[in-house]
Amino acid sequence: MAFAPQLRIPATYMRGGTSKGVFFRLEDLPEAARVPGPARDRLLQRVIGSPDPYGKQTDGMGGATSSTSKCVIVSPSARPGHDVDYLYGQVGIDTDFVDWSGNCGNLSTAAGAFAIHAGYVDPSRVPADGTCTVRIWQANIGKTILAHVPMAGGQVQEDGDFELDGVTFPAAEIVLEFIDPADEGEGEGGGAPAQNSMFPTGNLVDSLEVPGVGTLQATMITAGIPTVFVNAADIGYDGTELQPAINEDKAALARLEAIRVAGALRMGLIKSPEEALRRQHTPKVAFVAPAQDYVSSSGKAIAAGDIDLNVRALSMGKLHHAMMGTASVAIATAAAVPGTLVNLAAGGGMREAVRFGHPSGILRVGAAVAQVDGRWTVTKAVMSRSARILMEGAVRVPA
């Protein structure tokens, strides 16, 4: 029996924030994978090594976690005022799907740097030294992101002294601005239908009935990424938990998934619980608690006086090792609106920035919110991340 040689596809492996992913230029993909559909999904799954019933992704580029099972497609943008279109796919690890329903805030950082590396940004706008602002159209959710990428000697600066909890080594700081991050619309990747408000139920706090769990107070928001926030104490936690306490408890994971599904139904993101099986990337579920001391996963002591609150969030059914970038936008926005569970856990009142504790340490994020015609709106959210190329060349995929 004759076997065809593997396909060779130009690709770049990048870290962005606390995530890693395989980056492609759209024009480098096989023709059938340049448009949404099964061919694209199958290609990206095979690149990552999914679906893998062993949950290890040994035969692919994935790292067997939600933070490392990711692919990105970047292309020049035809949209006025933008440099590139950025499309993100969250690849299932042991299940057969690619979720296109949301963005990855961490890899948004790398998308800005990649756009310059790929030659997609007009050279007249790229300084030899200083900062290049890359104007990104996030195609999954139909939103604008500005990535302020440092330049040195005509190249993207990757080394630096910016430290990000959850990433071992320092690097150059990239500032991200998420413009008008609420009310996610129907993007190319099949994102959530547009909502009337960044609080899709119309309330800052709802009583959410969760089958098998009970009725919980919840703040549901669509800023950065649809997120369901609940109080840690209401589900038996104190907000200082690390991954083993959650991820090694199957009953806990089932309860948290039930909360996610109930929130997705209440937010109008799905019509039946069964739909949640193929929409695992969104919404996120997170639990919040007032600031208290804890020891991070790296052994670093986090003092209550250095943070405003504690937040723990799940990604793809597991507690995240740090905090997703898009969920950080949701945290910043909810914290800025008086009366949400996030805001109350942080001490209440008006605030433009918040410092929260997560399993790996501390993150500071900011958001600008205002009331317009009685509804809360957010104009932008800001955070800092870093990114660098880990490897570039080509990936090989069985034909």
Stockholm file with secondary structure:
# STOCKHOLM 1.0

chainA/1-399         MAFAPQLRIPATYMRGGTSKGVFFRLEDLPEAARVPGPARDRLLQRVIGSPDPYGKQTDGMGGATSSTSKCVIVSPSARPGHDVDYLYGQVGIDTDFVDWSGNCGNLSTAAGAFAIHAGYVDPSRVPADGTCTVRIWQANIGKTILAHVPMAGGQVQEDGDFELDGVTFPAAEIVLEFIDPADEGEGEGGGAPAQNSMFPTGNLVDSLEVPGVGTLQATMITAGIPTVFVNAADIGYDGTELQPAINEDKAALARLEAIRVAGALRMGLIKSPEEALRRQHTPKVAFVAPAQDYVSSSGKAIAAGDIDLNVRALSMGKLHHAMMGTASVAIATAAAVPGTLVNLAAGGGMREAVRFGHPSGILRVGAAVAQVDGRWTVTKAVMSRSARILMEGAVRVPA
#=GR chainA/1-399 SS CCCCCCEEEEEEEEEETTEEEEEEEGGGSCGGGGSSSHHHHHHHHHHHTCSCTTSSCTTSSCCSSTTTSEEEEEEECCSTTCSEEEEEEEECSSSSCEECSSCCHHHHHHHHHHHHHTTCSCGGGCCSSEEEEEEEEETTTTEEEEEEEEEETTEECCCCSBCCTTCSSCBCCEEEEEESCBSCCCCTTCCCCCCSSSSTTSCSSEEEEETTTEEEEEEEEEBSSEEEEEEGGGGTCCSCCCHHHHHTCHHHHHHHHHHHHHHHHHHTSCSSGGGGGGCCSSSEEEEEEECCCEECTTSCEECGGGCSEEEEEEETTEECSSCCHHHHHHHHHHHHSTTSHHHHHTTSSCCSEEEEEETTEEEEEEEEEEEETTEEEEEEEEEEECEEEEEEEEEEECC
#=GC SS_cons         CCCCCCEEEEEEEEEETTEEEEEEEGGGSCGGGGSSSHHHHHHHHHHHTCSCTTSSCTTSSCCSSTTTSEEEEEEECCSTTCSEEEEEEEECSSSSCEECSSCCHHHHHHHHHHHHHTTCSCGGGCCSSEEEEEEEEETTTTEEEEEEEEEETTEECCCCSBCCTTCSSCBCCEEEEEESCBSCCCCTTCCCCCCSSSSTTSCSSEEEEETTTEEEEEEEEEBSSEEEEEEGGGGTCCSCCCHHHHHTCHHHHHHHHHHHHHHHHHHTSCSSGGGGGGCCSSSEEEEEEECCCEECTTSCEECGGGCSEEEEEEETTEECSSCCHHHHHHHHHHHHSTTSHHHHHTTSSCCSEEEEEETTEEEEEEEEEEEETTEEEEEEEEEEECEEEEEEEEEEECC
//
